[in-house]
Amino acid sequence: MDIVRCVSCDGFGWFEDDDGQAADCEWCGGIGYTYRDTAGHDRRIPRSDYEAVSERLEQLEAERMREIGYTGEARKPWEQAIRQQRDE
């Protein structure tokens, strides 16, 4: 079974309503990706599968971020400049 970007939220995992309130995507459950079977049917990835597919989800998310123009790399919280400023 393939893992693909959610067709409902396009990988974001959430929607923002007219009032600016965010809500998880009902289709993917907020993770932005779904399983797709050989017949082309998408279904939510169960929480029990998250650990087994986490590496693939990270790869897909990195690809999605690059598509929308992000060029950086993930940093651990203690390496993030904004968090270092808060400690001062």
C-alpha beads as a LAMMPS data file, in Angstrom:
LAMMPS data file: protein, C-alpha beads

88 atoms
87 bonds

1 atom types
1 bond types

-500.0 500.0 xlo xhi
-500.0 500.0 ylo yhi
-500.0 500.0 zlo zhi

Masses

1 110.0

Atoms # bond

1 1 1 0.000 0.000 0.000
2 1 1 1.366 3.421 -0.949
3 1 1 1.397 6.508 1.219
4 1 1 0.249 9.609 -0.652
5 1 1 -0.488 13.245 0.082
6 1 1 -4.042 13.742 1.282
7 1 1 -6.195 14.942 -1.615
8 1 1 -8.434 16.874 0.736
9 1 1 -5.864 19.072 2.527
10 1 1 -2.917 18.670 0.100
11 1 1 -0.599 17.533 2.875
12 1 1 -1.219 20.370 5.313
13 1 1 -3.280 18.211 7.686
14 1 1 -5.637 21.031 8.649
15 1 1 -7.915 23.747 7.369
16 1 1 -8.526 27.276 8.535
17 1 1 -12.111 28.492 8.623
18 1 1 -13.356 32.023 7.911
19 1 1 -12.810 32.984 11.566
20 1 1 -9.161 31.898 11.459
21 1 1 -9.773 28.792 13.546
22 1 1 -7.782 25.712 12.541
23 1 1 -9.335 22.252 12.379
24 1 1 -7.740 18.919 11.531
25 1 1 -8.545 17.470 8.135
26 1 1 -11.273 14.864 8.513
27 1 1 -9.916 12.799 5.632
28 1 1 -6.354 12.173 6.909
29 1 1 -6.878 12.856 10.600
30 1 1 -4.455 15.759 10.627
31 1 1 -1.263 14.102 9.367
32 1 1 -1.553 15.176 5.737
33 1 1 -1.085 11.731 4.195
34 1 1 -3.200 8.640 3.552
35 1 1 -2.787 5.054 2.449
36 1 1 -3.710 4.382 -1.183
37 1 1 -4.516 0.824 -2.217
38 1 1 -3.967 -0.738 -5.641
39 1 1 -7.516 0.191 -6.687
40 1 1 -6.744 3.874 -6.019
41 1 1 -8.838 4.160 -2.852
42 1 1 -7.464 6.325 -0.065
43 1 1 -7.936 5.602 3.623
44 1 1 -6.691 7.159 6.831
45 1 1 -3.438 5.854 8.288
46 1 1 -4.266 4.369 11.694
47 1 1 -2.374 5.753 14.705
48 1 1 -1.088 2.244 15.371
49 1 1 0.856 2.441 12.071
50 1 1 2.504 5.824 12.743
51 1 1 5.730 4.411 14.157
52 1 1 6.133 1.943 11.281
53 1 1 5.621 4.623 8.596
54 1 1 7.200 7.623 10.337
55 1 1 10.361 7.625 8.210
56 1 1 8.347 7.617 4.967
57 1 1 6.073 10.368 6.276
58 1 1 9.139 12.494 7.078
59 1 1 10.468 11.980 3.541
60 1 1 7.137 12.935 1.989
61 1 1 6.862 16.009 4.190
62 1 1 10.392 17.140 3.248
63 1 1 9.451 16.784 -0.441
64 1 1 6.241 18.774 0.095
65 1 1 8.088 21.548 1.905
66 1 1 10.643 21.823 -0.896
67 1 1 7.797 22.055 -3.429
68 1 1 6.401 25.084 -1.613
69 1 1 9.797 26.761 -1.441
70 1 1 11.270 25.767 1.902
71 1 1 15.022 25.344 1.536
72 1 1 16.183 24.824 5.120
73 1 1 16.608 21.734 7.189
74 1 1 14.901 20.716 10.391
75 1 1 16.706 21.820 13.544
76 1 1 16.409 20.526 17.045
77 1 1 14.628 23.014 19.352
78 1 1 17.834 23.995 21.161
79 1 1 19.446 24.841 17.791
80 1 1 16.669 27.232 16.730
81 1 1 17.611 30.900 16.947
82 1 1 14.141 31.987 18.090
83 1 1 14.292 29.636 21.064
84 1 1 17.815 30.769 21.954
85 1 1 16.585 34.372 22.081
86 1 1 13.902 33.405 24.611
87 1 1 16.540 31.996 26.962
88 1 1 18.374 35.325 27.181

Bonds

1 1 1 2
2 1 2 3
3 1 3 4
4 1 4 5
5 1 5 6
6 1 6 7
7 1 7 8
8 1 8 9
9 1 9 10
10 1 10 11
11 1 11 12
12 1 12 13
13 1 13 14
14 1 14 15
15 1 15 16
16 1 16 17
17 1 17 18
18 1 18 19
19 1 19 20
20 1 20 21
21 1 21 22
22 1 22 23
23 1 23 24
24 1 24 25
25 1 25 26
26 1 26 27
27 1 27 28
28 1 28 29
29 1 29 30
30 1 30 31
31 1 31 32
32 1 32 33
33 1 33 34
34 1 34 35
35 1 35 36
36 1 36 37
37 1 37 38
38 1 38 39
39 1 39 40
40 1 40 41
41 1 41 42
42 1 42 43
43 1 43 44
44 1 44 45
45 1 45 46
46 1 46 47
47 1 47 48
48 1 48 49
49 1 49 50
50 1 50 51
51 1 51 52
52 1 52 53
53 1 53 54
54 1 54 55
55 1 55 56
56 1 56 57
57 1 57 58
58 1 58 59
59 1 59 60
60 1 60 61
61 1 61 62
62 1 62 63
63 1 63 64
64 1 64 65
65 1 65 66
66 1 66 67
67 1 67 68
68 1 68 69
69 1 69 70
70 1 70 71
71 1 71 72
72 1 72 73
73 1 73 74
74 1 74 75
75 1 75 76
76 1 76 77
77 1 77 78
78 1 78 79
79 1 79 80
80 1 80 81
81 1 81 82
82 1 82 83
83 1 83 84
84 1 84 85
85 1 85 86
86 1 86 87
87 1 87 88
